[in-house]
Amino acid sequence: MPTTQADLGDWIADYADEPDKVREFCIRHGILERVRTTIELARRNFPPIEKLTLSIWKDPLEGTEKAYVFLEVRSGYEEAREGDRRFRPQWVKALPFPERDQIRFSYTIV
């Protein structure tokens, strides 16, 4: 059976408080798989993730919306920075600029 866009979006509910809104935004902008790649790269590269959230973020200066992946990592500063040093080059390589520009990513240490 072929996979549909809706099937690909079911994992969003694991991370988003408003999964339908996030799913619709990602499908409309053609970034559903790009967001999933961002999450997979974050999980692979960062220290233990306490919480991962996915939402839509509105840039107050530009008035534009972006998919927003936010991590809370349980680690020390150096361990988290090392995870970020591994993550960023892989993310840039895996996602071309126009699609990556529709996604915001950040983390905090807890």
N, CA, C and O atoms as a GROMACS GRO file, in nm:
protein
  440
    1MET      N    1   0.084  -0.118   0.000
    1MET     CA    2   0.000   0.000   0.000
    1MET      C    3   0.089   0.125   0.000
    1MET      O    4   0.182   0.132   0.080
    2PRO      N    5   0.064   0.224  -0.087
    2PRO     CA    6   0.147   0.343  -0.092
    2PRO      C    7   0.129   0.430   0.033
    2PRO      O    8   0.021   0.432   0.093
    3THR      N    9   0.235   0.500   0.070
    3THR     CA   10   0.231   0.590   0.184
    3THR      C   11   0.175   0.725   0.140
    3THR      O   12   0.215   0.778   0.036
    4THR      N   13   0.084   0.779   0.217
    4THR     CA   14   0.028   0.910   0.186
    4THR      C   15   0.091   1.015   0.275
    4THR      O   16   0.156   0.982   0.374
    5GLN      N   17   0.071   1.143   0.241
    5GLN     CA   18   0.123   1.251   0.324
    5GLN      C   19   0.065   1.243   0.465
    5GLN      O   20   0.136   1.270   0.562
    6ALA      N   21  -0.061   1.205   0.479
    6ALA     CA   22  -0.122   1.194   0.611
    6ALA      C   23  -0.052   1.087   0.694
    6ALA      O   24  -0.031   1.106   0.814
    7ASP      N   25  -0.016   0.972   0.630
    7ASP     CA   26   0.055   0.867   0.702
    7ASP      C   27   0.190   0.918   0.753
    7ASP      O   28   0.230   0.886   0.865
    8LEU      N   29   0.258   0.996   0.672
    8LEU     CA   30   0.387   1.048   0.712
    8LEU      C   31   0.375   1.146   0.828
    8LEU      O   32   0.470   1.163   0.904
    9GLY      N   33   0.260   1.209   0.843
    9GLY     CA   34   0.243   1.309   0.946
    9GLY      C   35   0.203   1.256   1.082
    9GLY      O   36   0.199   1.333   1.178
   10ASP      N   37   0.172   1.127   1.095
   10ASP     CA   38   0.123   1.073   1.221
   10ASP      C   39   0.222   1.089   1.336
   10ASP      O   40   0.179   1.102   1.450
   11TRP      N   41   0.350   1.088   1.311
   11TRP     CA   42   0.452   1.103   1.415
   11TRP      C   43   0.450   1.242   1.478
   11TRP      O   44   0.504   1.260   1.587
   12ILE      N   45   0.390   1.339   1.413
   12ILE     CA   46   0.388   1.476   1.464
   12ILE      C   47   0.316   1.483   1.599
   12ILE      O   48   0.355   1.561   1.686
   13ALA      N   49   0.213   1.403   1.616
   13ALA     CA   50   0.136   1.405   1.741
   13ALA      C   51   0.223   1.370   1.862
   13ALA      O   52   0.190   1.408   1.974
   14ASP      N   53   0.333   1.298   1.842
   14ASP     CA   54   0.423   1.264   1.953
   14ASP      C   55   0.492   1.388   2.009
   14ASP      O   56   0.535   1.387   2.125
   15TYR      N   57   0.504   1.493   1.930
   15TYR     CA   58   0.584   1.610   1.969
   15TYR      C   59   0.505   1.740   1.978
   15TYR      O   60   0.549   1.833   2.045
   16ALA      N   61   0.391   1.749   1.913
   16ALA     CA   62   0.320   1.878   1.901
   16ALA      C   63   0.194   1.882   1.985
   16ALA      O   64   0.120   1.784   1.993
   17ASP      N   65   0.169   1.998   2.048
   17ASP     CA   66   0.044   2.020   2.118
   17ASP      C   67  -0.071   2.041   2.020
   17ASP      O   68  -0.186   2.009   2.049
   18GLU      N   69  -0.038   2.095   1.902
   18GLU     CA   70  -0.138   2.118   1.798
   18GLU      C   71  -0.094   2.046   1.670
   18GLU      O   72  -0.054   2.110   1.573
   19PRO      N   73  -0.101   1.912   1.671
   19PRO     CA   74  -0.047   1.836   1.558
   19PRO      C   75  -0.112   1.867   1.424
   19PRO      O   76  -0.044   1.868   1.321
   20ASP      N   77  -0.241   1.893   1.421
   20ASP     CA   78  -0.308   1.922   1.293
   20ASP      C   79  -0.255   2.051   1.233
   20ASP      O   80  -0.233   2.060   1.112
   21LYS      N   81  -0.235   2.151   1.317
   21LYS     CA   82  -0.183   2.280   1.270
   21LYS      C   83  -0.040   2.264   1.217
   21LYS      O   84  -0.005   2.318   1.112
   22VAL      N   85   0.042   2.190   1.290
   22VAL     CA   86   0.181   2.168   1.248
   22VAL      C   87   0.185   2.086   1.120
   22VAL      O   88   0.259   2.120   1.027
   23ARG      N   89   0.105   1.981   1.113
   23ARG     CA   90   0.101   1.894   0.995
   23ARG      C   91   0.060   1.973   0.871
   23ARG      O   92   0.123   1.962   0.766
   24GLU      N   93  -0.045   2.054   0.884
   24GLU     CA   94  -0.095   2.133   0.772
   24GLU      C   95   0.011   2.232   0.725
   24GLU      O   96   0.031   2.249   0.604
   25PHE      N   97   0.079   2.297   0.818
   25PHE     CA   98   0.184   2.392   0.782
   25PHE      C   99   0.297   2.321   0.706
   25PHE      O  100   0.342   2.370   0.602
   26CYS      N  101   0.341   2.208   0.758
   26CYS     CA  102   0.451   2.134   0.695
   26CYS      C  103   0.414   2.084   0.556
   26CYS      O  104   0.495   2.091   0.464
   27ILE      N  105   0.293   2.034   0.541
   27ILE     CA  106   0.249   1.986   0.410
   27ILE      C  107   0.238   2.102   0.313
   27ILE      O  108   0.283   2.093   0.198
   28ARG      N  109   0.178   2.212   0.359
   28ARG     CA  110   0.160   2.330   0.272
   28ARG      C  111   0.294   2.383   0.221
   28ARG      O  112   0.303   2.429   0.107
   29HIS      N  113   0.397   2.378   0.305
   29HIS     CA  114   0.529   2.429   0.267
   29HIS      C  115   0.623   2.321   0.212
   29HIS      O  116   0.738   2.350   0.179
   30GLY      N  117   0.574   2.197   0.204
   30GLY     CA  118   0.656   2.089   0.149
   30GLY      C  119   0.776   2.052   0.234
   30GLY      O  120   0.880   2.014   0.181
   31ILE      N  121   0.762   2.064   0.368
   31ILE     CA  122   0.877   2.041   0.456
   31ILE      C  123   0.854   1.928   0.556
   31ILE      O  124   0.931   1.914   0.651
   32LEU      N  125   0.752   1.848   0.537
   32LEU     CA  126   0.721   1.743   0.633
   32LEU      C  127   0.841   1.650   0.655
   32LEU      O  128   0.879   1.625   0.769
   33GLU      N  129   0.900   1.602   0.548
   33GLU     CA  130   1.016   1.513   0.562
   33GLU      C  131   1.138   1.588   0.614
   33GLU      O  132   1.222   1.530   0.682
   34ARG      N  133   1.149   1.717   0.583
   34ARG     CA  134   1.261   1.798   0.633
   34ARG      C  135   1.253   1.814   0.785
   34ARG      O  136   1.355   1.812   0.854
   35VAL      N  137   1.132   1.831   0.836
   35VAL     CA  138   1.115   1.842   0.981
   35VAL      C  139   1.148   1.709   1.047
   35VAL      O  140   1.214   1.705   1.152
   36ARG      N  141   1.103   1.600   0.987
   36ARG     CA  142   1.134   1.468   1.042
   36ARG      C  143   1.286   1.445   1.043
   36ARG      O  144   1.340   1.392   1.139
   37THR      N  145   1.354   1.485   0.937
   37THR     CA  146   1.501   1.472   0.931
   37THR      C  147   1.566   1.555   1.041
   37THR      O  148   1.661   1.509   1.104
   38THR      N  149   1.516   1.676   1.064
   38THR     CA  150   1.570   1.761   1.171
   38THR      C  151   1.558   1.691   1.305
   38THR      O  152   1.653   1.692   1.384
   39ILE      N  153   1.444   1.632   1.332
   39ILE     CA  154   1.422   1.562   1.459
   39ILE      C  155   1.514   1.440   1.470
   39ILE      O  156   1.573   1.417   1.575
   40GLU      N  157   1.527   1.364   1.363
   40GLU     CA  158   1.614   1.245   1.366
   40GLU      C  159   1.760   1.284   1.389
   40GLU      O  160   1.829   1.220   1.468
   41LEU      N  161   1.807   1.390   1.323
   41LEU     CA  162   1.944   1.436   1.343
   41LEU      C  163   1.965   1.486   1.486
   41LEU      O  164   2.069   1.460   1.546
   42ALA      N  165   1.867   1.555   1.541
   42ALA     CA  166   1.878   1.603   1.679
   42ALA      C  167   1.886   1.485   1.775
   42ALA      O  168   1.969   1.484   1.866
   43ARG      N  169   1.801   1.386   1.756
   43ARG     CA  170   1.802   1.268   1.844
   43ARG      C  171   1.934   1.193   1.837
   43ARG      O  172   1.981   1.139   1.937
   44ARG      N  173   1.994   1.189   1.719
   44ARG     CA  174   2.121   1.118   1.698
   44ARG      C  175   2.240   1.191   1.759
   44ARG      O  176   2.335   1.128   1.804
   45ASN      N  177   2.236   1.324   1.760
   45ASN     CA  178   2.355   1.402   1.794
   45ASN      C  179   2.358   1.464   1.933
   45ASN      O  180   2.465   1.489   1.986
   46PHE      N  181   2.243   1.489   1.991
   46PHE     CA  182   2.242   1.557   2.120
   46PHE      C  183   2.246   1.457   2.234
   46PHE      O  184   2.209   1.340   2.218
   47PRO      N  185   2.292   1.504   2.351
   47PRO     CA  186   2.288   1.419   2.469
   47PRO      C  187   2.143   1.387   2.506
   47PRO      O  188   2.052   1.431   2.436
   48PRO      N  189   2.121   1.313   2.611
   48PRO     CA  190   1.984   1.272   2.643
   48PRO      C  191   1.884   1.388   2.633
   48PRO      O  192   1.901   1.492   2.696
   49ILE      N  193   1.781   1.365   2.552
   49ILE     CA  194   1.679   1.467   2.532
   49ILE      C  195   1.569   1.443   2.635
   49ILE      O  196   1.504   1.338   2.636
   50GLU      N  197   1.550   1.541   2.719
   50GLU     CA  198   1.444   1.536   2.821
   50GLU      C  199   1.306   1.555   2.756
   50GLU      O  200   1.210   1.487   2.789
   51LYS      N  201   1.300   1.651   2.662
   51LYS     CA  202   1.174   1.681   2.596
   51LYS      C  203   1.204   1.739   2.458
   51LYS      O  204   1.298   1.816   2.441
   52LEU      N  205   1.123   1.700   2.360
   52LEU     CA  206   1.132   1.755   2.225
   52LEU      C  207   0.993   1.805   2.188
   52LEU      O  208   0.895   1.731   2.196
   53THR      N  209   0.984   1.931   2.149
   53THR     CA  210   0.855   1.986   2.110
   53THR      C  211   0.862   2.038   1.967
   53THR      O  212   0.966   2.083   1.920
   54LEU      N  213   0.748   2.030   1.902
   54LEU     CA  214   0.734   2.076   1.764
   54LEU      C  215   0.613   2.168   1.761
   54LEU      O  216   0.504   2.132   1.806
   55SER      N  217   0.633   2.288   1.708
   55SER     CA  218   0.524   2.385   1.704
   55SER      C  219   0.541   2.476   1.583
   55SER      O  220   0.634   2.460   1.504
   56ILE      N  221   0.450   2.571   1.571
   56ILE     CA  222   0.462   2.675   1.470
   56ILE      C  223   0.500   2.803   1.544
   56ILE      O  224   0.434   2.842   1.640
   57TRP      N  225   0.606   2.866   1.499
   57TRP     CA  226   0.657   2.986   1.562
   57TRP      C  227   0.639   3.104   1.467
   57TRP      O  228   0.670   3.095   1.349
   58LYS      N  229   0.588   3.212   1.521
   58LYS     CA  230   0.569   3.332   1.440
   58LYS      C  231   0.681   3.431   1.472
   58LYS      O  232   0.697   3.472   1.587
   59ASP      N  233   0.756   3.468   1.370
   59ASP     CA  234   0.865   3.564   1.386
   59ASP      C  235   0.803   3.702   1.409
   59ASP      O  236   0.732   3.753   1.322
   60PRO      N  237   0.829   3.763   1.523
   60PRO     CA  238   0.766   3.891   1.553
   60PRO      C  239   0.816   4.006   1.464
   60PRO      O  240   0.744   4.104   1.444
   61LEU      N  241   0.937   3.994   1.412
   61LEU     CA  242   0.990   4.101   1.327
   61LEU      C  243   0.944   4.088   1.182
   61LEU      O  244   0.905   4.186   1.119
   62GLU      N  245   0.948   3.966   1.131
   62GLU     CA  246   0.911   3.944   0.990
   62GLU      C  247   0.762   3.915   0.972
   62GLU      O  248   0.707   3.936   0.864
   63GLY      N  249   0.698   3.868   1.078
   63GLY     CA  250   0.558   3.829   1.068
   63GLY      C  251   0.538   3.697   0.994
   63GLY      O  252   0.425   3.663   0.957
   64THR      N  253   0.646   3.623   0.972
   64THR     CA  254   0.638   3.494   0.903
   64THR      C  255   0.626   3.381   1.004
   64THR      O  256   0.659   3.398   1.122
   65GLU      N  257   0.579   3.266   0.957
   65GLU     CA  258   0.569   3.148   1.043
   65GLU      C  259   0.673   3.045   1.001
   65GLU      O  260   0.708   3.034   0.883
   66LYS      N  261   0.721   2.971   1.098
   66LYS     CA  262   0.821   2.866   1.077
   66LYS      C  263   0.783   2.744   1.161
   66LYS      O  264   0.720   2.757   1.266
   67ALA      N  265   0.821   2.627   1.114
   67ALA     CA  266   0.813   2.508   1.199
   67ALA      C  267   0.926   2.521   1.301
   67ALA      O  268   1.037   2.558   1.265
   68TYR      N  269   0.898   2.491   1.426
   68TYR     CA  270   0.995   2.512   1.533
   68TYR      C  271   1.018   2.383   1.609
   68TYR      O  272   0.927   2.328   1.671
   69VAL      N  273   1.142   2.334   1.604
   69VAL     CA  274   1.184   2.216   1.678
   69VAL      C  275   1.266   2.264   1.798
   69VAL      O  276   1.367   2.331   1.781
   70PHE      N  277   1.220   2.229   1.918
   70PHE     CA  278   1.286   2.276   2.040
   70PHE      C  279   1.319   2.157   2.130
   70PHE      O  280   1.233   2.074   2.157
   71LEU      N  281   1.444   2.151   2.175
   71LEU     CA  282   1.489   2.043   2.262
   71LEU      C  283   1.519   2.095   2.402
   71LEU      O  284   1.567   2.207   2.419
   72GLU      N  285   1.490   2.013   2.500
   72GLU     CA  286   1.542   2.032   2.634
   72GLU      C  287   1.634   1.913   2.656
   72GLU      O  288   1.589   1.798   2.658
   73VAL      N  289   1.764   1.940   2.673
   73VAL     CA  290   1.861   1.831   2.689
   73VAL      C  291   1.912   1.828   2.832
   73VAL      O  292   1.935   1.932   2.895
   74ARG      N  293   1.929   1.708   2.882
   74ARG     CA  294   1.981   1.690   3.018
   74ARG      C  295   2.130   1.661   3.006
   74ARG      O  296   2.171   1.547   2.980
   75SER      N  297   2.210   1.764   3.026
   75SER     CA  298   2.355   1.748   3.015
   75SER      C  299   2.424   1.872   3.069
   75SER      O  300   2.360   1.968   3.112
   76GLY      N  301   2.555   1.868   3.065
   76GLY     CA  302   2.635   1.986   3.095
   76GLY      C  303   2.650   2.071   2.970
   76GLY      O  304   2.614   2.029   2.860
   77TYR      N  305   2.704   2.189   2.988
   77TYR     CA  306   2.720   2.283   2.878
   77TYR      C  307   2.806   2.225   2.765
   77TYR      O  308   2.767   2.230   2.649
   78GLU      N  309   2.922   2.170   2.799
   78GLU     CA  310   3.014   2.121   2.696
   78GLU      C  311   2.953   2.004   2.618
   78GLU      O  312   2.969   1.996   2.496
   79GLU      N  313   2.885   1.916   2.686
   79GLU     CA  314   2.822   1.802   2.618
   79GLU      C  315   2.714   1.850   2.519
   79GLU      O  316   2.704   1.799   2.408
   80ALA      N  317   2.635   1.948   2.562
   80ALA     CA  318   2.532   2.002   2.473
   80ALA      C  319   2.595   2.075   2.354
   80ALA      O  320   2.548   2.059   2.241
   81ARG      N  321   2.698   2.153   2.378
   81ARG     CA  322   2.765   2.225   2.268
   81ARG      C  323   2.827   2.127   2.170
   81ARG      O  324   2.824   2.151   2.049
   82GLU      N  325   2.882   2.018   2.218
   82GLU     CA  326   2.938   1.916   2.129
   82GLU      C  327   2.828   1.854   2.043
   82GLU      O  328   2.849   1.830   1.924
   83GLY      N  329   2.713   1.829   2.102
   83GLY     CA  330   2.599   1.780   2.025
   83GLY      C  331   2.560   1.878   1.917
   83GLY      O  332   2.530   1.838   1.804
   84ASP      N  333   2.559   2.005   1.950
   84ASP     CA  334   2.526   2.108   1.852
   84ASP      C  335   2.631   2.115   1.741
   84ASP      O  336   2.597   2.132   1.624
   85ARG      N  337   2.758   2.101   1.777
   85ARG     CA  338   2.867   2.102   1.677
   85ARG      C  339   2.855   1.986   1.579
   85ARG      O  340   2.889   2.000   1.461
   86ARG      N  341   2.805   1.872   1.625
   86ARG     CA  342   2.783   1.759   1.535
   86ARG      C  343   2.657   1.779   1.452
   86ARG      O  344   2.655   1.750   1.333
   87PHE      N  345   2.550   1.829   1.516
   87PHE     CA  346   2.420   1.844   1.452
   87PHE      C  347   2.421   1.944   1.337
   87PHE      O  348   2.375   1.912   1.228
   88ARG      N  349   2.472   2.063   1.359
   88ARG     CA  350   2.459   2.173   1.262
   88ARG      C  351   2.513   2.138   1.123
   88ARG      O  352   2.441   2.158   1.025
   89PRO      N  353   2.636   2.088   1.109
   89PRO     CA  354   2.684   2.057   0.973
   89PRO      C  355   2.601   1.949   0.904
   89PRO      O  356   2.579   1.956   0.783
   90GLN      N  357   2.556   1.849   0.980
   90GLN     CA  358   2.473   1.744   0.921
   90GLN      C  359   2.339   1.800   0.876
   90GLN      O  360   2.286   1.761   0.771
   91TRP      N  361   2.284   1.891   0.954
   91TRP     CA  362   2.155   1.953   0.922
   91TRP      C  363   2.166   2.036   0.795
   91TRP      O  364   2.080   2.029   0.708
   92VAL      N  365   2.272   2.116   0.786
   92VAL     CA  366   2.293   2.200   0.668
   92VAL      C  367   2.312   2.114   0.543
   92VAL      O  368   2.262   2.147   0.436
   93LYS      N  369   2.384   2.003   0.558
   93LYS     CA  370   2.408   1.914   0.445
   93LYS      C  371   2.280   1.841   0.402
   93LYS      O  372   2.257   1.820   0.283
   94ALA      N  373   2.198   1.802   0.499
   94ALA     CA  374   2.079   1.721   0.470
   94ALA      C  375   1.962   1.804   0.416
   94ALA      O  376   1.879   1.751   0.342
   95LEU      N  377   1.955   1.931   0.452
   95LEU     CA  378   1.840   2.014   0.413
   95LEU      C  379   1.885   2.131   0.327
   95LEU      O  380   1.965   2.213   0.372
   96PRO      N  381   1.834   2.141   0.206
   96PRO     CA  382   1.868   2.256   0.121
   96PRO      C  383   1.813   2.385   0.180
   96PRO      O  384   1.718   2.382   0.259
   97PHE      N  385   1.872   2.497   0.143
   97PHE     CA  386   1.839   2.625   0.205
   97PHE      C  387   1.692   2.663   0.202
   97PHE      O  388   1.639   2.696   0.308
   98PRO      N  389   1.624   2.661   0.092
   98PRO     CA  390   1.487   2.715   0.101
   98PRO      C  391   1.400   2.641   0.202
   98PRO      O  392   1.323   2.703   0.275
   99GLU      N  393   1.411   2.508   0.209
   99GLU     CA  394   1.332   2.431   0.303
   99GLU      C  395   1.382   2.449   0.446
   99GLU      O  396   1.302   2.457   0.539
  100ARG      N  397   1.513   2.454   0.463
  100ARG     CA  398   1.570   2.472   0.597
  100ARG      C  399   1.529   2.607   0.654
  100ARG      O  400   1.515   2.622   0.776
  101ASP      N  401   1.510   2.705   0.569
  101ASP     CA  402   1.471   2.837   0.616
  101ASP      C  403   1.330   2.837   0.674
  101ASP      O  404   1.294   2.930   0.747
  102GLN      N  405   1.250   2.737   0.644
  102GLN     CA  406   1.115   2.726   0.698
  102GLN      C  407   1.113   2.657   0.835
  102GLN      O  408   1.007   2.640   0.895
  103ILE      N  409   1.232   2.618   0.884
  103ILE     CA  410   1.242   2.544   1.010
  103ILE      C  411   1.335   2.619   1.105
  103ILE      O  412   1.445   2.659   1.066
  104ARG      N  413   1.291   2.636   1.227
  104ARG     CA  414   1.376   2.693   1.332
  104ARG      C  415   1.408   2.581   1.430
  104ARG      O  416   1.325   2.494   1.456
  105PHE      N  417   1.530   2.585   1.482
  105PHE     CA  418   1.576   2.483   1.574
  105PHE      C  419   1.651   2.550   1.689
  105PHE      O  420   1.733   2.638   1.667
  106SER      N  421   1.623   2.508   1.810
  106SER     CA  422   1.701   2.554   1.924
  106SER      C  423   1.691   2.452   2.037
  106SER      O  424   1.611   2.359   2.032
  107TYR      N  425   1.774   2.472   2.137
  107TYR     CA  426   1.774   2.382   2.251
  107TYR      C  427   1.811   2.459   2.377
  107TYR      O  428   1.866   2.569   2.371
  108THR      N  429   1.781   2.399   2.490
  108THR     CA  430   1.821   2.452   2.618
  108THR      C  431   1.868   2.335   2.704
  108THR      O  432   1.830   2.220   2.682
  109ILE      N  433   1.949   2.365   2.801
  109ILE     CA  434   2.001   2.263   2.894
  109ILE      C  435   1.916   2.267   3.021
  109ILE      O  436   1.892   2.374   3.077
  110VAL      N  437   1.871   2.150   3.064
  110VAL     CA  438   1.791   2.143   3.188
  110VAL      C  439   1.863   2.060   3.293
  110VAL      O  440   1.812   2.043   3.403
   0.00000   0.00000   0.00000
